[in-house]
Amino acid sequence: MSKVCDVIVVGCGVIGAAITYYLSASGMEVVAVEENDVGSGTSSRCDGNVLVIDKKPGFDCELALKSQELFETLEDDISFDVEYRQLGSVLAVETEAQAEGAAQWHSAMSRSGVRVKYIESSDVHAHEPMLAQDIVGLFECASDSSLNPMNLVYGYVLAAQNNGAVIKTRTKAKRLLLDTQHHIKGVETSEGTILAPLVVISAGVWTPQIVRTCGVDVPIVPRKGHIIVSERTFKVASRKIQEFGYIMAKFGEEGQRDVEPEMEKYGIAMVFEPTPHENFLIGSSREFAGFDTTCNMEVVSLMAKRAIRFFPCIEDVRVIRTYAGLRPYTQDHRPIISKVDQVPGLYIASGHEGDGIGLAPITGLLVSEMLLGCTPSVPLEPLSLNRFM
């Protein structure tokens, strides 16, 4: 059986779309297969974060900063409007005890090369007048941005197609095919067999079940999160605002947060994102609930309550819809961007948890560098599958 293409990309959410674009831009013949439509999974059930402020100091910040650099020219590179807005973001500090933690976070982030500053309580409302009066400070990151996640997916897909990539939607990857040497040789799909010497799995929370067909376990599990979408309304905030306690909720760390047990149970922390369309998004929650994406209205109510604590002015703003998505979670909160040593020719790019939008460009670039044998833009060891073995 002869080669059909150079590389197959399995999964065409934002990560798969970015990989397909970067590989096609390098001149490789790429076929991307997607079980449903492009971006129809987690990428369609998230907000549009391009953040450093919520990353751990050190390598995680380095990875996010490199991705932000790529975003600066992205719209020109792909000739598509992704509604990219570099407005910065802030963490709202709720108590004096949190302010001590924020000061330590500030120092660590600064050492990691992140442009951050602390805004004292006397200046909080000059920056964000609608915040609750008792907020004691703001921790600001100037490089942070937001965008429309589905525009990002479509932009990457269209640019990849212009480069000659083939996108096969409504095509389920059933199993990976190996040759007698246990090297990858292709993918058996619901629409027939596709052959290639290289395969990249970028299927988010569904990555483990695909890779398991060739006997390899990948430690990614779904972590459910909800989002609330408001009606069009008055200006509430000028940029992305999260509570400082979001850091604790994201990384499962104990800290100074005075919240009821049910909020801790569901990992609820206030996230507010204004859109260019005069409405806003509210997050966030975190729970391990398998592959269930139905909205839990108890969680939604608790999220709304938490948001109103920080923005009392939104109490009477109407909700137009809610949705839930599945973050591909790894134990150390870093993605897996790696070759699979047990199966030469097989690569994984998944496990970005809630950072897939912001890390899409650097992920696509790193995968193309791996497959082409180039020096990686950031060290790959912290992202290797082998770190879990």
C-alpha positions, -999 to +999 in steps of 0.1 A: +000+000+000+015+033-010+016+066+009-015+089+005+000+119+022+029+130+044+010+133+077-024+127+091-038+150+118-066+134+139-089+160+154-096+194+140-104+216+169-082+247+175-051+225+182-056+203+152-064+232+130-032+251+141-011+220+135-026+214+101-019+250+092+018+250+103+025+217+086+009+227+054+027+260+055+060+241+056+051+223+024+039+190+038+009+171+023-016+170+052-049+153+057-069+162+088-097+140+099-125+152+122-153+131+136-179+159+135-173+194+121-142+216+127-141+231+161-173+213+172-159+199+204-141+218+232-131+247+209-168+256+205-175+255+243-149+279+257-140+315+259-112+332+240-083+335+263-047+343+253-033+346+288-001+345+307-015+358+340-029+324+350+002+303+341+027+291+367+060+311+367+088+295+348+084+272+318+046+276+316+050+314+313+078+309+286+055+287+266+025+312+268+047+342+260+061+325+229+025+318+218+015+354+224+044+365+201+030+343+173-005+358+178+008+393+171+011+386+134-014+358+131-042+377+114-019+388+087-003+353+084-037+336+078-055+365+063-085+361+086-101+383+113-101+364+146-113+395+167-079+396+184-077+423+210-047+429+232-063+447+261-044+431+290-061+413+319-062+415+357-066+393+387-089+409+413-075+406+448-103+401+473-086+404+507-054+416+524-044+380+529-047+374+491-026+406+485+003+389+502+000+360+478-004+384+449+029+401+459+047+368+458+030+359+424+041+393+411+077+387+420+078+352+405+061+364+373+085+393+369+114+369+372+098+349+343+099+379+320+061+387+322+051+424+321+031+427+353+022+454+378+002+457+410-026+483+413-033+493+449-068+496+464-068+534+460-066+531+422-087+500+416-119+519+407-100+543+385-092+513+363-124+492+368-152+514+383-178+486+384-159+463+406-172+458+442-160+485+465-141+462+488-116+448+462-082+456+476-060+454+445-056+444+409-027+423+395-023+433+358-006+416+328-003+439+298+004+413+272-028+393+277-054+392+249-087+377+238-103+366+205-131+347+190-122+310+193-143+297+164-129+324+142-094+312+151-104+276+141-119+287+108-090+310+101-065+282+105-086+257+085-091+281+056-054+290+055-044+254+056-067+246+028-052+274+008-018+257+014-032+224-001-043+206+031-073+183+029-099+185+058-121+155+061-151+162+084-177+137+095-148+111+094-142+091+126-107+078+133-114+042+143-079+029+149-043+035+142-025+012+117+010-002+123+034-020+101+054-051+110+081-030+127+054-014+150+058+019+131+028+040+123+015+035+087-019+052+087-054+055+102-085+034+096-114+058+094-152+055+090-146+066+054-118+042+046-080+039+052-056+068+049-019+060+047+010+082+060+043+076+077+034+103+103+003+107+124-005+135+150-033+129+175-048+163+185-083+151+196-084+167+231-102+146+256-108+119+230-070+114+224-065+085+249-092+063+232-076+068+198-040+062+210-051+032+230-058+013+197-021+008+193-015-001+229-004+032+244-020+049+274-022+087+275-030+103+309-056+128+298-091+130+314-120+153+308-125+182+332-159+199+328-164+236+328-194+259+324-198+293+308-226+318+311-234+342+282-252+375+290-274+397+269-260+428+252-258+454+280-239+484+294-201+484+298-192+464+329-154+460+325-128+471+299-109+438+297-106+402+311-110+401+348-105+370+370-105+367+408-070+359+422-087+328+437-089+315+401-052+305+404-061+284+435-091+268+418-072+260+386-042+243+402-061+228+432-041+249+457-054+259+491-055+297+498-073+326+513-108+323+497-139+328+518-164+307+497-190+282+506-182+245+503-203+240+472-181+265+453-150+247+464-166+214+453-171+226+418-139+247+416-159+279+410-139+311+406-150+343+390-140+349+354-154+379+334-148+384+297-163+413+278-168+407+240-167+431+211-205+426+207-214+444+240-222+413+260-200+393+283-190+357+293-189+345+329-169+315+342-157+293+357-162+258+371-141+227+373-153+191+379-145+156+368-178+143+354-167+120+326-179+130+292-211+147+304-216+181+288-251+188+301-253+221+321-256+216+358-279+245+369-266+243+405-232+251+391-245+278+368-263+295+398-232+294+419-211+309+391-236+337+387-236+343+425-198+345+425-197+369+396-223+392+413-200+393+444-173+410+422-197+430+400-229+438+419-241+459+389-248+428+368-274+412+392-303+421+369-286+415+336-303+386+318-286+353+307-292+343+271-275+309+272-252+286+291-230+258+279-204+233+292-173+219+276-146+194+285-110+205+291-083+179+284-067+177+318-032+164+327-020+160+363+007+187+360-015+211+340+009+211+310+000+198+275+015+168+259+034+178+227+055+148+221+066+119+200+055+085+212+086+064+216+068+031+215+054+038+181+078+056+157+060+081+135+032+088+161+029+121+178+005+136+204-005+173+208-032+174+235-039+179+272-040+217+271-068+219+297-082+254+295-053+268+276-058+254+241-069+287+225-039+306+239-014+279+232-026+269+197+001+288+177+030+275+197+016+240+196+013+241+159+048+255+155+063+229+178+047+200+161+059+212+127+094+216+141+094+181+156+082+165+123+107+185+102+136+179+126+141+216+134+154+230+167+123+235+188+113+271+197+110+260+234+124+229+251+102+199+245+113+178+276+087+194+299+059+185+274+071+149+267+047+120+272+076+102+289+073+125+320+043+104+331+061+071+328 
